[in-house]
Amino acid sequence: MKQVTIGSRSVPAIIQGCMRIGHLDTKSLQNLIEKQLESGVNFWDHADIYGGGTCETIFGEALSQMPGMRDKLILQSKCGICPGPFTCYDFSKEHIIRSVETSLRRLQTDRLDYLLLHRPDLLMEPEEVAEAFDQLESQGKVLHFGVSNHTPSQIELLKTCVKQPLEINQLQFSLAHTLLLDAPAYLNTTDSHGISRDANVLDYCRRNHITIQCYSPFQYGVFEGTFIGNPDYVELNAVLTRLAKKYDTTENGIAVAWLLRHPANMQVVVGTTNASRIPGIVKGAEITLTREEWYELYAAAGNKLP
């Protein structure tokens, strides 16, 4: 398994996302944990809202029946999105601490390796976040911290008070969702792709040694579906299939290889619960596409370079 670096820690380039594990029974989830570990994937990404908390609960039940397994895994969770009749975000000290303690009970563990602040709270007070982080760190409940879907300025605001390094920014990124790349490629043109919609967060994270975790790596839009095998992406799938044959892997594997070919030290969060897809995805992490292949895929996804 290809390794990347978060802070000073070496971790696998592939992360198992847990948003879709809610339908698994204990035995099936234990099998997935073991299959991923055999492939070198020991990093699991949770959030307190996945399945209304049931995904963490199911995982904790499975983990409790696997003696010694917790110490072999890296567990990450996210907090800040509040379920309810309308969207609400909460980065108050009280909410962060309560969310972490609830996640720990569900996961049946005494610590999170990483805690990410989910989508930005527009009412955030960085002093409160700092107090929550200090308490959680001092109690040994969270070892490392990061964010998700945050802009450079939002991270800089947090850094005015938070003393812990913000080591991760989890962002949507795939061949069919390339906003992290488009504006710089179309600089000084009148093409709409040149409109910056991400505040140059990719370059910011590279400069500040923040690891980007790419979520929805096979998706287009927001939960609209996968581009792999999709008739709306005929040209892209033709290239994916050709390269999959060349490298003896799957189209999913090539989509992963495309993300990891970028020199930004990124990780890829995959949400599959189908163990048969794991080998192709893992092999993709080991493939180094040529520069020409990388650009061909980018263009096939609908990005005609100037």
N, C-alpha and C positions, 0 to 999 in steps of 0.2 A: 504494500500500500504506500503510495506517495505520501510523504510527510511535509507539512508546512509548519511555520512557527507562529505561535501566538505569544507575544511578549518574549519570554525566554524558554517557552515550553514547546516541544515538538509534538504535534498532534496529526491525526490522519486528515487527508484532504477531503475525504467523504464523511459527512455527518448523516446519521439517521434521524429524520424528522418524525415527530410523534403525533402530528395532527390527525392522522388517519388510523391510529391503532385501536380506536375505541371499539371496533367490531370484533377484535380478536379475543379468543378465549386464552386462558392462562398458558396452556400447553403450546398453542400456536405462537404466542408472543415469546415464550421461552425459546422456542425453536428459532425464531427470527433473531433474537439476541445472540444465540450461539452461532448461527450462520454468519451474522455480521462480524462477530468476533473472530471467527475462523478466517474471514476475508481481510482482517485488519481494521475493521470499523468498530471502534469502541466508544464513539462520541455520540450522545443521544440528546436531541434538542426537544425540550418540552416548552409549554406555556401554560399559565394557570387557567387560561380560558379554553384550551383545547378540550372539546367534548364537555364543556361545562365543568371541567375538573376530573372527568372520568378517565381521561387518558393517563393522567398522572396516577390515579388510583389503581387502574389496571396494571400499569407498569410496576408500581410498588408491590402489588400482590405477587406478580410474577417474580420480581427480584427477591422477595422475602423467602421464596422457596428454592433459591439458587445460592447455597452457602458460598461465601467468598467472592461472589460475582461483583458486588458493589465496588470493591477495590480495583477491579479490572476495567471499570467503566469511567468515562467522563460524563457527568450529568450537568446539563444546562437547562435553565428555565427562564421564562420571561414574565414580566408583570406590568400592570399599568392600564390595561384595557378593562373596563367595567361592563359586564353584561347587563342588559336591561332593555326597556322599551325604546331607548334612543342611545346613540353612541356617546360614551363618556370616558374620559381618561383621568387617571389619578396618580400623580407622583408625590403625594404627601408622604411624610415620614410614617405616619400611622398605616397608610395603605400598603406601602412597600414592605414594611416589617410583617404586617399581617399576611400578606400574600406569600412571602417567603416561608413563614412558619407553617402556613396551610399546605404549601407545596411539599415541604419536608415531611409533614405527616402523611400526605398521600403517597409520596415516593418511598416512605419508610426508610429514610436515611437521615443522617445528622448534618449533612452539608450539601451544598451545591458547589460544583467546581466553578461554574460561571452563572451570573445573573445578568440578564439584559433588561433594560427598560424598553418596553414594547414600542408602540407608536407614540410620538411626542404628545405630552400634556401641555396644552397651550397656556395653562395656568401654573406651570411649573415654577417652584421657588427652589433654586439650586441649593440654598442653605439647608432646606429640609431633606433633599436627596442626600446631601453630604452627611447629615446626621444619621440617616437610615443606613447608609453604607458603612459608616464608622462603627455603628452598633453591630451590624451583621458580621462585619469582619472581625471585630474584637471578640465576638462570641463564637467565632469559628463556623458560622452558619453559611457564609459565602466566602469563597477563596479569591475569586476574580470577578471583574465587572465589565460591562459593556452596554451597548445600546442597539436598537433596531430602528431602521427607517428614520434616522436622524441626519439633519444637515450639518455641514461644518460649523455654522454659527451656533446651532443648538448645542453641539458638543463643546465648543469653546465656552459657551455660557456655563455649562455644567462644570467645566474645568476651573472656573473661577473659585469654586468652593470645594469640589470633590477632590480629595487628595490621592485616591486610588487611580492607577492608570485605567483609562477606558480602552480596553484592548480589542474590542469587536464592534463592528457595525453590520447588522444583518439587513440585507437589501435584496429586493427582487431583481433578478438578472438571469436572462436566458437568451438564446438565439432569436426568440420572438419578442423579447423585451430588452432592448439595448440602449435605453435612455442614458445609462452611465457612460456610453461611448459616443453617442451620436453628435452632440453639439461640438465637441472638439474637432471631429472629422469634417464638419461642415462650416468651420470658422470662416468668416468673411465671405459668405455666400448668402443669397436670398432664399435658399432652400429652408423649408420649415424645420428640417432636422437640426438646423443650426441654432434653434432657440433653446437656450439652456433651461432645463427643468429640474436639474438636480444639484445646482450650486457647485458643480465640479467636485462632488463628494469623492469620486474615485481617486482623483489626484490628491485630494486632501488626506484621504486615508493612507495612501502610499507615503506621503511626506511624513506623516505622524505615526507610522508603524502600527496602524490599526488594521486588523484582519477583517476583510469583508467576507461574510458568509452569504452565499448566493442561494436564495430560496426560490421555489417554483422554477427549477432549472429546465423543465420540460413543458412549461405552460406559456400560454399567451393570455394577455389581458389579466384580469383579477378573477381567478377561479372560473374562467370561461372554458378551459379545456386544454388538452395537450396539442402541440403542433406536430408531434410525431405521428405519421400516418393520416394526418388531417388533409383532406382534399383542398383546403384553402392554402396549403403550403406545398404545392406540387414541386416547385423548383428546389426548395430547401430539402424536401424529403428525398429527391433524386440524388442530391449530393451526399446527404447523410447515408443513404443506402450504399452508394458507391464506395465511400470511405470506410463504412462498416465492413464491407467485403475485403477491402484492401488490408485493413488492420485486424481482421478476424475477430470482430466484436459486434455489438449491436448499435442501432441508431441512438439509443440512449447513451451508450458508451461514448460515441462521437460527440454528442451534445455536451457531455461532461468534459471530454478532452478539449473542446473548444473553449469552455470557461477557464479551465486550468492552464491553457496555453498562455493566457494573459499573465504578464510578469508581476501581478499585484499580490502574490502570496495569498490567494483566496482559497476558501473552502466551499464545498457544494453540499447543500442540504437536500437530501433525496427523501421523498415521502413514501416510497413503495413499501408495501407489506407483503409483496410477492417475492419469496426467497429465490425463485428462478431468475429474476431480473438482476440479482446482485452481482453475479460474475461479470456480466457485460459492463455494468456500471463501474465496478472495481477495476476492470481492465482498462476502461476509458481513462481512469486517473493515471495510468502508467504510460499512456500514449502521448507523444509529443508531435502534434501536427506541424507540418511545415508552415512557413509564413504564407505561402501561396494558398494552401488549403484553408488556413484560418480566414483569410480575406475572401476566399471563394464562398465559404459558408456565410460570412457576414453579408455578402452581396446577395446570395441566394435567399436570404431571409427578408429581402426587400430593401436593403440599404445600398443604393447605388452611389458609390463614392464619387466625389467631384473630380 
